[in-house]
């Protein structure tokens, strides 16, 4: 019988057990998570809830893809245009950019920016403790903070978001998670 490597939820369960044995609780897990990178929904959030740990998502704006910066394509002079980005050319290809534009339409219908939609969406699950965002200006920080408290979504909005979020290949940390 072939053995499969443990999944991130299995490994998290093992880590929580080891920490308990040492008298140290697992308090928080920090996985990558966004509308376009939903791998933690396949058991990790359930595991964290079961072991009593919080979840703080990093890269909830998908390395900038969900900021609105790429709505008209990859900007000339950007890190992505220079090949100095953690996002690959495939991840910045037209199929994903079309998804981002569709998500932007959903955001505008909600009276939000794309970044606010992405952050509100990530915070909609009560198991999500917080999200980590970077801001290069006070205006960006204020825009991001405005997403707090807007985590209520209609069933139609969630269905539309789900339709745009599959098959993106955005989990650039998948390989390191499987080691």
C-alpha positions in Angstrom: 0.0 0.0 0.0 1.3 3.4 -1.0 1.7 5.9 1.8 0.8 9.5 1.1 2.5 12.5 2.8 0.4 14.1 5.6 -1.9 16.9 4.5 -1.5 20.3 6.0 -4.5 19.6 8.3 -2.9 16.3 9.4 0.4 18.1 10.1 -1.3 20.8 12.0 -3.1 18.3 14.1 0.3 16.6 14.8 1.9 19.9 15.7 -0.9 20.8 18.0 -0.6 17.4 19.8 3.2 17.8 20.1 2.7 21.3 21.6 0.1 20.1 24.0 2.5 17.4 25.2 5.1 20.1 25.8 2.5 22.2 27.7 2.3 24.9 25.0 -0.9 25.4 23.2 -1.1 26.0 19.5 -2.5 29.6 19.4 -2.4 30.6 15.8 -1.7 29.3 12.3 -0.7 31.7 9.5 -1.5 30.2 6.1 -1.8 31.9 2.8 -5.5 32.5 1.9 -7.5 34.6 -0.5 -10.4 34.5 -2.8 -8.1 33.1 -5.4 -6.2 30.7 -3.0 -8.7 28.7 -1.0 -6.7 25.6 -0.1 -7.3 26.1 3.7 -11.0 25.4 3.2 -10.1 21.7 2.5 -9.8 20.8 6.2 -7.3 23.2 7.7 -10.0 25.6 9.1 -11.9 22.7 10.6 -8.7 21.4 12.2 -7.8 24.8 13.6 -11.3 25.0 15.1 -11.0 21.6 16.6 -7.6 22.2 18.2 -8.7 25.7 19.4 -6.2 27.7 17.3 -6.8 30.9 15.5 -6.1 31.6 11.9 -4.4 34.7 10.5 -4.2 34.7 6.7 -1.3 36.2 4.9 -1.5 37.4 1.3 -5.3 37.9 1.4 -4.8 40.2 -1.6 -3.1 37.5 -3.5 0.3 39.3 -3.8 -1.5 42.4 -5.0 -3.6 40.7 -7.7 -6.7 41.6 -5.7 -5.8 45.3 -5.2 -7.1 46.6 -8.5 -3.6 47.2 -9.8 -4.0 44.5 -12.5 -7.5 45.3 -13.8 -6.1 46.6 -17.1 -3.3 44.0 -17.3 0.2 44.0 -15.9 1.3 47.6 -15.4 4.5 48.6 -17.3 7.4 49.1 -14.9 5.8 47.0 -12.1 7.7 44.2 -10.4 5.5 41.7 -12.3 6.3 43.3 -15.6 10.1 43.0 -14.8 9.7 39.4 -13.8 10.5 40.3 -10.2 7.2 39.1 -8.7 6.2 36.1 -6.8 3.4 35.7 -9.2 4.2 33.8 -12.4 3.3 34.9 -15.9 0.6 32.1 -15.9 -0.9 33.5 -12.7 -1.0 36.9 -14.3 -2.5 35.6 -17.5 -5.7 36.7 -19.1 -7.9 33.9 -17.5 -7.0 35.1 -14.0 -7.2 38.8 -14.9 -10.7 38.2 -16.3 -11.6 36.6 -12.9 -10.2 39.6 -11.1 -12.2 42.0 -13.3 -15.4 39.9 -12.5 -14.6 40.1 -8.8 -14.1 43.9 -9.2 -17.6 44.1 -10.7 -19.0 42.3 -7.6 -17.1 44.6 -5.3 -18.4 47.7 -7.1 -22.0 46.4 -6.8 -21.4 46.1 -3.0 -20.0 49.6 -2.9 -16.5 48.4 -2.2 -13.1 48.4 -3.8 -11.7 45.1 -5.0 -9.2 45.1 -2.0 -12.1 45.7 0.4 -14.1 42.9 -1.1 -11.1 40.5 -0.8 -10.5 41.4 2.8 -14.2 41.3 3.8 -14.5 37.9 2.1 -11.5 36.5 3.9 -12.9 37.7 7.2 -16.4 36.4 6.6 -15.6 33.0 8.2 -15.8 33.2 12.0 -12.8 30.9 12.2 -10.6 33.5 10.6 -9.0 35.5 13.4 -7.5 38.2 11.2 -5.7 39.0 7.9 -2.3 40.4 7.3 -2.1 43.3 4.8 0.7 45.5 3.7 0.2 49.1 2.9 2.5 51.5 1.2 0.5 54.6 2.1 -2.0 55.9 4.6 -4.7 55.8 1.9 -4.1 52.1 1.3 -4.2 51.4 5.0 -7.5 53.4 5.4 -9.0 51.5 2.4 -8.0 48.2 4.0 -9.4 49.0 7.4 -12.7 50.1 5.8 -13.2 46.5 4.9 -13.7 45.5 8.6 -17.3 45.0 9.5 -18.4 44.4 5.9 -18.2 40.6 6.0 -21.9 39.9 5.4 -22.5 38.5 1.9 -25.6 37.4 0.2 -25.9 33.9 -1.1 -25.8 35.3 -4.6 -22.6 37.3 -4.0 -20.9 34.2 -2.5 -22.0 32.1 -5.5 -20.6 34.7 -7.9 -17.4 34.9 -6.0 -17.1 31.0 -5.9 -17.6 31.0 -9.7 -14.6 33.3 -10.2 -12.3 31.7 -7.6 -11.6 28.2 -8.9 -8.6 27.0 -10.9 -6.5 30.1 -10.5 -3.2 28.4 -9.5 -2.4 31.2 -7.1 -1.1 29.2 -4.2 2.6 30.0 -4.8 3.5 28.5 -1.4 2.0 25.0 -2.1 5.3 23.4 -2.5 6.7 24.7 0.8 3.4 23.6 2.5 3.9 20.0 1.3 7.5 19.6 2.5 
